Amino acid sequence: MATANASTNYLERRILHFIFKNNSLSFSSPGDSIYVGLATAVSAAETGSLTEATFTNYARQQVAASGWTTIGADSTDTQTAKNAANIEFPASGGTNNTITHVFVVDASSSGNILFVGALDASKVIASGDIFRINAGNLTIELK
């Protein structure tokens, strides 16, 4: 589906401050406040500049900490997180959108975008369509 390997400047800066300065710049662990959203365009992944989906009934979907599987050991170069269960968005009530990207954010509205990734192929959401990310199909990699 999508591999979100473009972390935003916001997230990168806070990770480095946490590791090297023992200061998170007021960044708290999102924990159960992780949401997955859909975008119709991304102008700059690094800054989290995107156009969020607007189809009728659209809402970001919350994925609790228990809803992610992490893969990797201290000795591996790539660390991975994947969705442990399906992430399903409500059926569109009539407004069409072409979804091009998936993003991970720390709030149900507004908030800070943490990761952005392009879909393997764009998907038109028409009236009655349900967008679903099957378990294990949303991959977030840090290398």
N, C-alpha and C positions, 0 to 999 in steps of 0.2 A: 504494500500500500504506500506507505511514506516512511522515509527515514528523516527524522528531524536532527540534522547534524549541524545546524547553524544556531548556536546559542546566541542570545542577544548580548550586546555590550553591557547592559544592565546586569545580567547574570554573571558574565565573565568577571566584571569588576568586583562584584561582591564575593565571588568564590576566591579570587586572589587576595582580597582584603581579609577574608576569614582565615585563609591558610597562612599568609605571610605576616599579617598585622594583628592577628588575634582579635579582629574587629570586623564585624559583618556589615558596617555602614547601615545599621538598623535593618538589616535583612534577616528576617526570621525564617526558619524552615517552614515551607508551605504546608507540609504534612498532609492533612485531609483537605486542604484548600487548593487543590490542583484541579483545573478545568481544561477541557479540550474544546477548541473552537474551530470553526471553518472559515476560510477566507476565499474571496473571489479574485484577489490580486495582492501581490506583495511588492512594494516599491523598494524596500531596504530591509532585508531580514536582520541585519546586524543591529538596527535601531528598533526593530519591532514595528516598522511602518507598514501597515497592511489595511486592506478593505475587508471588513468582516461581513459574513453572509447576512442577508436580510430577508430570506424567504419567510413567509408567514409561518408562525409557530417556532421559528428558530430560537434556540437558547444554547449557550455553552453547557457542556455536560460535565458534572463533577465526577472525578475519579479519586476515591480515597486512597490513602497510602497503601492499604491492603490490596488495592486493585492493580498494582504494578508488580512485575517480576523483574528482579535485577540479576544480571549475569556478568560475571567477571571476577577475577581474583587480583590481589595485589601484584601478581607477577604477569598479568596480561596487559597489553597495550590498549585494548579497546574495552571500555566499560559500557554496558548496555542496559537499558530499561525498556520493558515492553508491557503493553496492556494485558492484564491477566484474563479479562473477560471482554465481551463485546461492549463497544461504546455506541449507543444508538441515539440518534437525534430524532425529534418528533417529526411526524409526516408534515410535509409542506402543505399549507392551506391555500396555495394559489399563486404565490409570487415565484417566478422562476429565477434561479441563480445558477451560475456555472462555478462549481467549487474547484479551486486550483491548488489550495494549500490547507494543511492542518497546523494548528498552533497550540501550544501549551502555555497557560497563563495562571496567575495566582489569585484570580478573583472571578466571580460570576459575571461582573460587568466592569469595564475599565480595567484597572489593575496593571500589572507588569507582565509583558510577554516574555517568556523564558526561552522557548524554542519555536522554530518555524521550519516546516518541511514541505516540499512540493509533493503532490500526488504523482503516482506513476503515470496517470492519465487524468485529465480533467473530467468532471462528472456534472452533467446538467441535472439539477434538481427541479422537477416539475411538480405540479399539484398532485398530492397524494404520495409522492416519493418519500422514502425513508432512507437517510444516509446512515450506514452502519460501518463501523470499523471492527472487523472480526478480531477475536482474541489473538494476541501475538502479532498483529499486523501493523501496529504503530510502534516503531522502533526509534529510540533516542540513543544516539551513540556519542560518547566522548572519547576522543583519541589523543 
